[in-house]
Amino acid sequence: MNSALRREVFNLPNYLTMARIVAIPGIVWLLVQDSPLTNLIAVSVFLLAALTDLLDGYLARRMGLDSALGKLLDPLADKILVSTVMIALVPLGRLEAWIPMVVIGREFTISGLRGMAAAEGMIIAAGQLGKEKTAYQMIGLAFLMAGGSAPLGWWPGASVYSLDQVGYVLILISVFYALVSAVEYLYRFTLAAMRREV
């Protein structure tokens, strides 16, 4: 392996991204134990993993280590982390099954469109709505994970909101952003495709 390829693959930003992927089974295992202690550890590891998402991109730019592998792994790690945690929360009663179905379906659709765009030489940058969607997802999931076995949903006359409730509302907001950003991306994809045909 030549030095340029080694530098592109084996660098600190990529190590952080891969650490995020490696942490996912541990987070899920801790979640399914469903005890106050394991929930606390799970959310702590999840937040550390989310922090690496901010850190790896910053370091890649700062150290001049932007790479094709990093550009592939970074969004993939985010999608796997969010999707897996959402699925794990369903049997625990903290999320309804339709939510991860919508989120994962959206990710498959957008990934397919991005693949088609790349094959045609079209570059369609990620929009601001997509970034805000990810932020709401990460924060909402952290609240849901920290909520432990608190009941999901609103109840009459409640004067305070549980962590589960706050997390659930944030996840619903993220689903709205996910759908709107998908429509926005589809619109920009269609415009780019039409311009190529003219």
C-alpha positions as CSV (number, residue, x, y, z in Angstrom):
1,M,0.0,0.0,0.0
2,N,1.5,3.3,-1.0
3,S,1.9,6.2,1.4
4,A,-0.8,8.4,-0.2
5,L,-3.4,5.6,0.0
6,R,-2.3,4.7,3.6
7,R,-2.8,8.4,4.6
8,E,-6.3,8.5,3.0
9,V,-7.4,5.3,4.8
10,F,-5.5,5.2,8.1
11,N,-6.1,8.7,9.6
12,L,-7.6,10.1,12.8
13,P,-10.9,11.3,11.3
14,N,-11.5,7.9,9.8
15,Y,-10.7,6.2,13.0
16,L,-13.3,8.3,14.8
17,T,-15.9,7.5,12.2
18,M,-15.1,3.7,12.5
19,A,-15.3,4.0,16.3
20,R,-18.8,5.3,15.9
21,I,-19.8,2.2,13.9
22,V,-18.0,-0.1,16.3
23,A,-19.9,1.4,19.3
24,I,-23.3,0.7,17.8
25,P,-23.7,-3.0,19.0
26,G,-22.7,-2.0,22.5
27,I,-25.2,0.8,22.6
28,V,-28.0,-1.5,21.5
29,W,-27.0,-4.2,24.0
30,L,-27.0,-1.7,26.8
31,L,-30.4,-0.4,25.7
32,V,-32.1,-3.8,25.6
33,Q,-31.1,-4.5,29.2
34,D,-33.5,-1.6,30.0
35,S,-32.3,-0.7,33.5
36,P,-31.6,2.8,34.7
37,L,-27.8,2.2,34.8
38,T,-27.6,0.6,31.4
39,N,-29.8,3.4,29.9
40,L,-27.4,6.0,31.4
41,I,-24.4,4.2,30.0
42,A,-26.0,3.8,26.6
43,V,-26.9,7.4,26.3
44,S,-23.4,8.4,27.4
45,V,-21.8,6.2,24.7
46,F,-24.4,7.5,22.2
47,L,-23.5,11.1,22.9
48,L,-19.8,10.3,22.6
49,A,-20.5,8.7,19.3
50,A,-22.5,11.8,18.2
51,L,-19.6,14.0,19.3
52,T,-17.2,12.0,17.0
53,D,-19.6,13.0,14.1
54,L,-18.8,16.6,14.7
55,L,-15.1,16.0,15.5
56,D,-14.2,13.8,12.5
57,G,-15.4,16.3,9.9
58,Y,-13.6,19.2,11.8
59,L,-10.4,17.3,12.0
60,A,-10.5,16.2,8.4
61,R,-10.8,19.8,7.2
62,R,-8.3,21.1,9.8
63,M,-5.7,18.5,9.0
64,G,-6.3,18.4,5.3
65,L,-7.4,14.7,5.5
66,D,-10.6,14.9,3.5
67,S,-10.8,11.5,1.7
68,A,-13.2,9.5,-0.5
69,L,-13.4,6.9,2.2
70,G,-14.3,9.5,4.9
71,K,-17.0,11.0,2.7
72,L,-18.5,7.5,2.3
73,L,-18.1,6.3,5.9
74,D,-19.2,9.5,7.8
75,P,-22.9,9.7,6.5
76,L,-23.1,5.9,6.5
77,A,-22.1,5.8,10.2
78,D,-24.7,8.4,11.1
79,K,-27.5,6.5,9.3
80,I,-26.6,3.1,10.8
81,L,-26.3,4.7,14.3
82,V,-29.7,6.5,14.1
83,S,-31.6,3.7,12.4
84,T,-30.3,1.0,14.8
85,V,-31.1,2.9,17.9
86,M,-34.5,3.8,16.6
87,I,-35.2,0.1,15.9
88,A,-34.0,-0.9,19.3
89,L,-36.3,1.6,21.0
90,V,-39.5,0.1,19.3
91,P,-39.7,-3.1,21.4
92,L,-39.0,-1.1,24.5
93,G,-42.2,0.9,23.9
94,R,-40.4,4.2,23.4
95,L,-41.1,4.6,19.7
96,E,-43.8,3.4,17.3
97,A,-42.6,1.2,14.5
98,W,-43.7,3.6,11.8
99,I,-41.1,6.1,12.8
100,P,-38.0,4.1,12.0
101,M,-39.8,2.8,8.9
102,V,-40.3,6.3,7.5
103,V,-36.7,7.4,8.5
104,I,-35.0,4.3,7.0
105,G,-37.2,4.5,3.9
106,R,-36.3,8.1,3.4
107,E,-32.6,7.3,3.7
108,F,-32.7,4.5,1.2
109,T,-34.6,6.8,-1.3
110,I,-32.1,9.7,-0.9
111,S,-29.1,7.4,-1.1
112,G,-30.5,5.9,-4.3
113,L,-31.0,9.3,-5.8
114,R,-27.5,10.3,-4.8
115,G,-26.1,7.2,-6.4
116,M,-28.0,8.0,-9.6
117,A,-26.8,11.6,-9.5
118,A,-23.2,10.6,-9.0
119,A,-23.4,8.1,-11.9
120,E,-24.5,10.9,-14.1
121,G,-21.8,13.3,-12.9
122,M,-24.3,15.5,-11.0
123,I,-23.4,16.9,-7.7
124,I,-26.3,17.8,-5.4
125,A,-25.2,19.2,-2.1
126,A,-27.0,18.3,1.1
127,G,-29.4,20.9,2.2
128,Q,-29.7,22.7,5.5
129,L,-32.9,20.9,6.3
130,G,-31.1,17.5,6.2
131,K,-28.5,18.7,8.7
132,E,-31.2,20.0,11.0
133,K,-33.0,16.7,10.7
134,T,-29.9,14.9,11.9
135,A,-29.5,17.2,14.9
136,Y,-33.1,16.7,16.0
137,Q,-32.7,12.9,15.6
138,M,-29.6,12.8,17.7
139,I,-30.9,15.0,20.5
140,G,-34.4,13.3,20.5
141,L,-32.9,9.8,20.6
142,A,-30.6,10.9,23.5
143,F,-33.7,12.0,25.5
144,L,-35.6,8.8,24.6
145,M,-32.7,6.7,25.7
146,A,-32.2,8.6,28.9
147,G,-36.0,8.4,29.7
148,G,-35.6,4.8,30.7
149,S,-38.9,3.1,31.4
150,A,-40.9,6.3,31.8
151,P,-44.3,5.9,30.0
152,L,-44.5,7.1,26.4
153,G,-47.2,9.6,25.5
154,W,-49.0,12.6,26.9
155,W,-51.5,12.2,29.8
156,P,-54.3,14.6,31.0
157,G,-53.3,17.2,33.6
158,A,-49.6,16.5,33.4
159,S,-47.7,19.5,34.8
160,V,-44.2,18.3,33.8
161,Y,-42.9,16.4,30.8
162,S,-40.8,13.3,31.0
163,L,-37.6,12.8,29.1
164,D,-39.4,10.3,26.9
165,Q,-42.0,12.9,26.0
166,V,-39.4,15.6,25.1
167,G,-37.5,13.1,23.0
168,Y,-40.6,11.9,21.3
169,V,-41.6,15.4,20.2
170,L,-38.0,16.0,18.9
171,I,-38.2,12.8,16.9
172,L,-41.5,13.8,15.4
173,I,-40.0,17.1,14.4
174,S,-37.0,15.2,12.9
175,V,-39.5,13.1,10.9
176,F,-41.1,16.2,9.5
177,Y,-37.7,17.6,8.6
178,A,-36.8,14.3,7.0
179,L,-39.9,14.3,4.7
180,V,-39.5,17.9,3.8
181,S,-35.8,17.6,3.1
182,A,-36.5,14.5,0.9
183,V,-39.0,16.4,-1.2
184,E,-36.5,19.3,-1.4
185,Y,-33.8,16.9,-2.6
186,L,-36.1,15.2,-5.1
187,Y,-37.0,18.7,-6.5
188,R,-33.3,19.6,-6.8
189,F,-32.5,16.3,-8.4
190,T,-35.3,16.7,-10.9
191,L,-34.1,20.2,-11.8
192,A,-30.5,19.0,-12.2
193,A,-31.6,16.1,-14.4
194,M,-33.7,18.4,-16.6
195,R,-30.8,20.8,-17.1
196,R,-28.6,17.9,-18.3
197,E,-31.2,16.9,-20.9
198,V,-31.6,20.4,-22.3
